[in-house]
Amino acid sequence: MAKKTAKKKVSKKKAARKTSSVNRVQDNAHEIWLAGLGAFALAQEEGVNLVRKGGKLVNETTGQVISESSKLFERLVDEGKKLEGKGKKMAGDAVGGVRSDVEGRVDKARESARTNWDKLEKVFEERVARALSRLGVPTSDEIQELSKRVQELNKRVADLAKAQKEAAAKPARKAPASTSTTKSSASTTKTASSDSSTS
């Protein structure tokens, strides 16, 4: 029981570490985003300062300031895109690693449960079979064997009955011929005896 509790604590700590690493990646990505926004604000502020300082030279240098500001802005946007892509990739990798680890554990747990269930079924079937055997209940194999024997006996009985009918039918045909012979000899005997009584 203590081992199970210790294992649960270790797995909770691992899950907490993975969750905290995902949170750190998300926090870092958010900070990078904020840094980009800050850089944009600083660039804009510097542009405004340049415009104020060069109030007299505005007409001459306006095009140059706008050009420099837009170049700086475009450069900052490009850097922000790169950092955002790296942050998303890092976050995706961290989440993907955690997801695959969790899926692997779930698959192992399912397989373990399936194996344990199969073992439990087998033990249950064996115990039920032993109990039925003690009670004298025949198994399905024994019932099938008896069914085969009964079918064989039924076939033999049918064959014997058929043979007896055929045997009985053959003497029955001869019997009428012998009965008529017996009748005629009996009538001959009667006639002879009546003849003798009249004489």
N, C-alpha and C positions, 0 to 999 in steps of 0.2 A: 504494500500500500504506500509506503514511504517512497519507494522507487517511482511509482506512478505519479505521485505528487511532485517529486523532483523533476521528472520528465516533463510534466505539464508546465512547471515553472520555467524550465529551460526553453521549451517551445514558445511560451508566452514572451520570454525575454527576446528570443530570436525574432519573433513576429514584431515585437515592439521596436527592435533595432531596425528591421526592414522598413517599418512604417515611419520611423524617425528619419531614416535615410531618404525616403521618398519625400517626406516633409521638408528636409533640408534642401533637396534638389528643387522643390517647388519654391521655397523661400529664396534660394539663390537666383532662380529664373526671375522671380518677381523683383528682386533687388536690381538685377541687370536691366530690367524694363524701366525701373524707376531712375536708374543712372542715365539711361538714354533720354528719358524725359527731362531730367536735370540738365543734361548736356544741351538739349534743345533750348531750355529756358535760359541757360547761360549764354548760348550763342545769340539768342534773340536779345537778351539784355545788353550784350556787348555791341550788337548791331545798333541798338537804340543809343547807347553811349557814344558810339562813333558818329552817329547822326547828330547828336547834341554838340559834341565837341567840334565837329566840322560844320557848324551852322553857317559859317561864312563861305565854306568851300562846298556847300551842299550842291549847288548847281553844277560845279565842276566834277565832283567826285561821287555824285549820287549813283551813277551807273556802276562805278567801281565798287562801292560799298554793297550795293544790291547783288552784284555779281559774286563778290566774296562771301556774302551772307548765304546766298543760295548754294554756292559751292560747299561751304561749310555745312549747311543743312543737309545737302545731299550726301556728303561724306558721313555725317552722323547717322543718317537713315540707313545707309549701307552697313555701317558698323553695327547698328541696332539690329538689323535683319540677321547679320551673321551670328550675333550673340543670342538672339531669340531662337534661331535654328539649332545652335549648340545646346541651349537650355532645353528645348523641346526634345532633342535627341537624348540628352542625359536623362531627362525625366522619363521618356519612353523606354529607355533601356532599363532603368531601375524598376519601373512598373512591370515591364515584360519579364524581368528576372523573378520578381516576386510572384507574378501570375503563374509562370511556368512551375515554380517551386510549389506553389499551393496546389496547382492541378496535379502535379506528380504525387503529392501526398494524398490527395483525394483519391486518385486512381489506386494507389497502394492500399488505402483503407477499404475501398470497394472490393478489391481482389481478396484482401484478408477476410472481409466479412463473407464473401461468397464461399471461400474455402472453408471457413468455420461452419457456415450453414450446411455445406455438403457433408462435413464430418458429423455434424449433429444429426442430420437426416439418416446417415448410415448407422449410427449408434442406435437411434430410435427404431429403425427397421429391424436391426438385429435383436433388440430387446423384445419387440412385439413378436417376432418369429419364435424366440425362445419361449415366451409366455404361451403362445398358441400351441407350440409343440408339447409343453407340459400339460396343457388342457386336452391334448389328444386331437386337436384340429389338424386335419391333413393339409399339407402344403399344396400349392398349385401344381407343382411337378407330380406329386403323388396322385392328385385328382386327374391329371392328364393321362398318367399311366393307367389308372383304373378305367378311364373312359375308353382308352385303346383296347384294353382287355375285354370290356363289355361289348364293344363293337365286334371284336373277333368272335366272342361267344355267340352274339346274335347272328352273325354270319354262319357259324357252324350249325346253330339250331335251325336256321332257315334251310341250309343245305340238307340236314337230316330230315326235316319235315318234307322237303321236296322229294327226297329219295324214298321216304315211306309212302308218299302219295303215289309215286310211280310204281312202287312195289305192290301197293294195294290195288292199283288199277290193272295191272297185268293179271293177277289171279282172278279178279272179278270178271274178266272177259271169258276165262276158261270155265268159270263156275256155272254160268247158264247152260253151257253145253253139257256139263256133267249132271246138272239137275234134271235136264230133260231125259237123259239116259237113265237116271235113277227112277224117274217117274214111269218111264215106259217099262222098266224091269219090274217096278212095283205093280203096275197094272197087269203085267203079264203074270206076276205071282198071284194077284187077286183072281184073275181069270182062271188060272190053273187051279186054285183052291176052290173056287166056286164050281168048276167043272167036276172036281173030285167029290164035292159034297153032293151034287146032283146025281152022280152015278152011285 
